[in-house]
Amino acid sequence: MRVLLVEDDTILGAAVRDQISADGHSVDWAQRLDEADLQLRSASFDLILLDLMLPDGKGIDFLRRLRGRGEVTPVIILTALDQISDRIEGLNAGADDYLVKPFNLSELTARLNAVSRRYSGNPNPMLEINDLVLDIANRLVLKEGRKISLTAREWVLFETFAQHPNQLFSKAQLEEKLYSFDAGVESNTIEVHISRLRKKLGRNMITTERGMGYRLGNG
């Protein structure tokens, strides 16, 4: 999952960024609303973590503009504003969840996963694909009860396929999922990770449609 973090507090922002990365997701960090808007217009994100008080404006107004132009990416608000009226305003503006600072980073992980599952159409954190069981909440893959070890990037790619079993993904779409990890995305990165996933999960688990992209196969 690719997450956009919009937060100007450098200490909190670094902690949240590190937590999201440790959870196996990629994260882009914007410290101003204009930066966030530019990133949203140039890339696709699966979730936005949005502070309400930014140097160049209010996050609530930014959220209303996003929803007003048809942006449906789920949003979790992160803010020190803890009044019930503030929460109601945020939810009415189009937020999907609300976390009051200071918050536990483990709770952030749980909220992020819950919103992601809700939008993927899969409220159940367990998926079964042929002889594999995916524990989405704990980022585990089991094959006949045996744990299959995946790297963070391999997990992001396989989760993408598993959550959208009938969808064809282009190389560019998959590369977007991997941006913001600590290393860059090389020209052959997707091919390398697809090859490794096939070795670990089954050579037909991910199929190639020549010149078009990849989709989940039959194991």
Buried (B, 14 or more C-beta within 10 A) or exposed (E): BBBBBBBBBEEBBEBBBEBBBEBBBBBBBBBBBEBBBEBBEEEEBBBBBBBBBBEEBEBBEBBBBBBEEEBEBBBBBBBEBEEEEBBEBBEEBBBBBBBBEEEEBEEBBEBBBBBBBEBBEBEEBEBEBBEBBBEBBEBBBBBEEEEBEBBBBBBBBBBBBBBBEEEEBBBEBBBBBBEBBEEEBEEEBBEEBBEBBBEBBBEEBBBEEEEEBBBBBEB
